[in-house]
Amino acid sequence: MRYSVAMSDRVLYESSNGGIWSLARHPASSTPVVKHQPNAGSGGRISYIEIGKFLRASANGPEHQALLNLIGALIPD
């Protein structure tokens, strides 16, 4: 099952098993967050993670590196 990503979301990483991590705004507060859409086999329940918390928690995964690369691309050389 493939989930839809809102047009305002910026996809950071799609795993081979179908999980999607994107930079988005929390629907209740409009604050920037990392939105995780796990695949159906993992329950498929969308979660919203504060960006700092996301980067502090096991920040070795490709989804973490993708966010760090995006942030790095915003900083001029």
Residue, then its C-alpha position, 0 to 999 in steps of 0.5 A: m500500500r502506497y501512502s500519499v504525500a501532501m504537496s507541501d511535504r518535502v520527501l527526505y527518504e523512502s525506504s525499500n520497504g515503503g516507509i516515507w520520511s518527509l519534512a512537513r508541518h504538524p497539522a495541529s500546530s503548523t510547526p515544522v516536523v519530520k513526518h513518518q509514514p511507515n509501511a502497512g506491515s508496520g502499522g501504517r500509522i503516521s507520526y510527527i517528530e520534532i526535528g531536534k528529537f528526530l536528529r538526537a534519536s539514533a541519527n545514523g539512518p539514511e533518513h537522518q542523513a537526508l535531513l542533514n544533507l538538506i539543512g547543509a544545502l541551505i547553508p552557503d559555502 
